[in-house]
Amino acid sequence: MAWSGSWRPSALSAYHHFFREAHGAESQPTLYLQRNPLKPYHIDYCFIPEAWRIRLSRVEIGSGDIWAAQSDHRPLVIDVDLPGDSRVSMPNNTLQRSGMNVRCEPRGSWPADERER
């Protein structure tokens, strides 16, 4: 998408940047409508400040039966290496830094077999 004038978005989709996929052409679904594997969609996003794009170290969508049993959505896990901080994992949330309103979930809240990935 081309932006007109001098305005440019200050955030980008971590998934689309990391996997170099266009919006609407996602290869990995984040939702199986009504838990039906024949109805995959990519509808969950995590937007990060554009300045963080070089610090984006991992983007992953949870898979497997453990997640299917919990919800028709799959977790979107984003790892960003922030200077001076330990790695922060953000499942479907954003970060609270530099005046941004952000929430991070501790890794301990993930099912055991997904924690060690």
C-alpha atoms as a printed R data frame, in Angstrom:
    type eleno elety resid chain resno       x       y      z
1   ATOM     1    CA   MET     A     1   0.000   0.000  0.000
2   ATOM     2    CA   ALA     A     2   1.360   3.422 -0.909
3   ATOM     3    CA   TRP     A     3   0.883   6.293  1.518
4   ATOM     4    CA   SER     A     4   0.134   9.740  0.164
5   ATOM     5    CA   GLY     A     5   1.692  12.973  1.379
6   ATOM     6    CA   SER     A     6   4.190  13.080  4.213
7   ATOM     7    CA   TRP     A     7   2.185  10.898  6.631
8   ATOM     8    CA   ARG     A     8   3.510   7.398  7.220
9   ATOM     9    CA   PRO     A     9   2.306   4.801  9.739
10  ATOM    10    CA   SER     A    10   4.521   4.563 12.828
11  ATOM    11    CA   ALA     A    11   3.712   0.903 13.500
12  ATOM    12    CA   LEU     A    12   3.850  -2.268 11.463
13  ATOM    13    CA   SER     A    13   2.446  -5.759 11.711
14  ATOM    14    CA   ALA     A    14   5.120  -7.962 13.277
15  ATOM    15    CA   TYR     A    15   3.841 -11.058 11.447
16  ATOM    16    CA   HIS     A    16   3.812  -9.462  7.995
17  ATOM    17    CA   HIS     A    17   7.223  -7.873  8.438
18  ATOM    18    CA   PHE     A    18   8.865 -11.019  9.834
19  ATOM    19    CA   PHE     A    19   7.484 -13.414  7.209
20  ATOM    20    CA   ARG     A    20   7.524 -10.868  4.368
21  ATOM    21    CA   GLU     A    21   3.924 -11.646  3.481
22  ATOM    22    CA   ALA     A    22   1.348  -9.197  2.195
23  ATOM    23    CA   HIS     A    23  -1.823  -8.419  4.131
24  ATOM    24    CA   GLY     A    24  -4.506 -10.770  2.834
25  ATOM    25    CA   ALA     A    25  -1.932 -13.331  1.600
26  ATOM    26    CA   GLU     A    26  -0.993 -14.892  4.965
27  ATOM    27    CA   SER     A    27   0.270 -18.484  4.895
28  ATOM    28    CA   GLN     A    28  -0.430 -19.193  8.592
29  ATOM    29    CA   PRO     A    29  -3.933 -18.904 10.071
30  ATOM    30    CA   THR     A    30  -4.602 -17.495 13.543
31  ATOM    31    CA   LEU     A    31  -8.263 -18.566 13.621
32  ATOM    32    CA   TYR     A    32 -10.117 -21.720 12.692
33  ATOM    33    CA   LEU     A    33 -13.726 -20.528 12.559
34  ATOM    34    CA   GLN     A    34 -15.881 -22.609 14.889
35  ATOM    35    CA   ARG     A    35 -12.773 -24.799 15.405
36  ATOM    36    CA   ASN     A    36 -13.200 -26.128 11.887
37  ATOM    37    CA   PRO     A    37  -9.821 -26.920 10.232
38  ATOM    38    CA   LEU     A    38 -11.459 -26.272  6.839
39  ATOM    39    CA   LYS     A    39 -12.123 -22.619  7.797
40  ATOM    40    CA   PRO     A    40  -8.682 -21.051  8.441
41  ATOM    41    CA   TYR     A    41  -8.277 -17.262  8.633
42  ATOM    42    CA   HIS     A    42  -5.527 -14.865  9.695
43  ATOM    43    CA   ILE     A    43  -7.269 -12.225 11.818
44  ATOM    44    CA   ASP     A    44  -4.995 -11.652 14.840
45  ATOM    45    CA   TYR     A    45  -2.225  -9.060 14.747
46  ATOM    46    CA   CYS     A    46   0.495  -7.516 16.875
47  ATOM    47    CA   PHE     A    47   1.631  -4.071 15.780
48  ATOM    48    CA   ILE     A    48   5.052  -2.857 16.870
49  ATOM    49    CA   PRO     A    49   6.752   0.521 16.469
50  ATOM    50    CA   GLU     A    50   8.504   0.680 13.116
51  ATOM    51    CA   ALA     A    51  11.779   1.422 14.924
52  ATOM    52    CA   TRP     A    52  11.615  -2.074 16.489
53  ATOM    53    CA   ARG     A    53  11.561  -3.927 13.147
54  ATOM    54    CA   ILE     A    54  15.314  -4.585 13.348
55  ATOM    55    CA   ARG     A    55  14.898  -5.941 16.906
56  ATOM    56    CA   LEU     A    56  12.149  -8.412 15.964
57  ATOM    57    CA   SER     A    57  13.739 -11.817 16.582
58  ATOM    58    CA   ARG     A    58  10.810 -14.259 16.437
59  ATOM    59    CA   VAL     A    59   7.193 -14.445 15.354
60  ATOM    60    CA   GLU     A    60   5.320 -17.674 15.900
61  ATOM    61    CA   ILE     A    61   1.734 -18.840 15.793
62  ATOM    62    CA   GLY     A    62   0.871 -21.568 18.270
63  ATOM    63    CA   SER     A    63  -0.126 -24.864 16.703
64  ATOM    64    CA   GLY     A    64  -1.242 -28.293 17.736
65  ATOM    65    CA   ASP     A    65  -4.063 -29.895 19.647
66  ATOM    66    CA   ILE     A    66  -3.233 -28.117 22.903
67  ATOM    67    CA   TRP     A    67  -4.255 -24.771 21.400
68  ATOM    68    CA   ALA     A    68  -7.220 -26.203 19.487
69  ATOM    69    CA   ALA     A    69  -8.631 -27.435 22.798
70  ATOM    70    CA   GLN     A    70  -8.392 -23.921 24.293
71  ATOM    71    CA   SER     A    71  -9.860 -21.736 21.549
72  ATOM    72    CA   ASP     A    72 -10.567 -21.357 17.858
73  ATOM    73    CA   HIS     A    73  -7.807 -18.686 17.882
74  ATOM    74    CA   ARG     A    74  -4.102 -19.495 17.961
75  ATOM    75    CA   PRO     A    75  -1.641 -17.421 20.017
76  ATOM    76    CA   LEU     A    76   0.581 -15.011 18.141
77  ATOM    77    CA   VAL     A    77   3.950 -14.885 19.929
78  ATOM    78    CA   ILE     A    78   6.287 -11.975 19.233
79  ATOM    79    CA   ASP     A    79   9.856 -11.715 20.545
80  ATOM    80    CA   VAL     A    80  11.544  -8.321 20.440
81  ATOM    81    CA   ASP     A    81  15.083  -7.823 21.705
82  ATOM    82    CA   LEU     A    82  14.982  -4.541 23.604
83  ATOM    83    CA   PRO     A    83  18.210  -2.855 24.698
84  ATOM    84    CA   GLY     A    84  18.840  -3.183 28.420
85  ATOM    85    CA   ASP     A    85  15.951  -5.622 28.892
86  ATOM    86    CA   SER     A    86  15.694  -9.366 28.802
87  ATOM    87    CA   ARG     A    87  13.688 -10.827 25.943
88  ATOM    88    CA   VAL     A    88  10.021  -9.923 26.127
89  ATOM    89    CA   SER     A    89   7.376 -12.291 24.777
90  ATOM    90    CA   MET     A    90   4.073 -10.712 23.756
91  ATOM    91    CA   PRO     A    91   1.188 -13.081 22.957
92  ATOM    92    CA   ASN     A    92  -1.394 -10.961 21.124
93  ATOM    93    CA   ASN     A    93  -0.459  -7.894 23.168
94  ATOM    94    CA   THR     A    94   1.690  -4.814 22.809
95  ATOM    95    CA   LEU     A    95   4.480  -3.289 24.913
96  ATOM    96    CA   GLN     A    96   4.414  -0.487 27.468
97  ATOM    97    CA   ARG     A    97   7.550   1.524 26.791
98  ATOM    98    CA   SER     A    98   8.278   5.091 25.811
99  ATOM    99    CA   GLY     A    99   4.734   6.278 26.526
100 ATOM   100    CA   MET     A   100   3.069   3.368 24.731
101 ATOM   101    CA   ASN     A   101   0.337   1.477 26.548
102 ATOM   102    CA   VAL     A   102   1.488  -2.134 26.474
103 ATOM   103    CA   ARG     A   103   0.905  -5.391 28.304
104 ATOM   104    CA   CYS     A   104   3.137  -8.481 28.393
105 ATOM   105    CA   GLU     A   105   2.194 -11.928 29.602
106 ATOM   106    CA   PRO     A   106   4.733 -14.015 31.530
107 ATOM   107    CA   ARG     A   107   5.928 -17.107 29.710
108 ATOM   108    CA   GLY     A   108   4.702 -19.200 32.645
109 ATOM   109    CA   SER     A   109   1.117 -18.672 31.504
110 ATOM   110    CA   TRP     A   110   1.651 -20.815 28.365
111 ATOM   111    CA   PRO     A   111   0.872 -24.543 28.287
112 ATOM   112    CA   ALA     A   112   3.911 -26.587 29.323
113 ATOM   113    CA   ASP     A   113   4.728 -28.128 25.936
114 ATOM   114    CA   GLU     A   114   4.741 -24.692 24.238
115 ATOM   115    CA   ARG     A   115   6.932 -22.989 26.891
116 ATOM   116    CA   GLU     A   116  10.225 -24.483 25.769
117 ATOM   117    CA   ARG     A   117   9.982 -23.467 22.089
